[in-house]
Amino acid sequence: LAAGERRLSLLGLPPLLLRLRLPDDYPSRAPPMYALRCAWLDDEQLQAIATELDGQFERGTPVLCEWLCWLRESAVDSA
């Protein structure tokens, strides 16, 4: 390390928060309504995650389990 620099070790990061509301016509016609928040991702990164989630919805097919699995496994890589 250069003079004046410090090294920090992180044990974990704050969570990525997903708030959901299911419309009356979910999943037959409408996707879940949602909001994402995360202290360590910027708006562009959160938008990239939202774009991926939006692309996973197909009318008539429940998508919540797929979203949660994708968020756990891949969201940070896509942001």
Helices and strands as residue ranges (DSSP letters): E 17-21, E 33-37, H 43-56, H 64-78
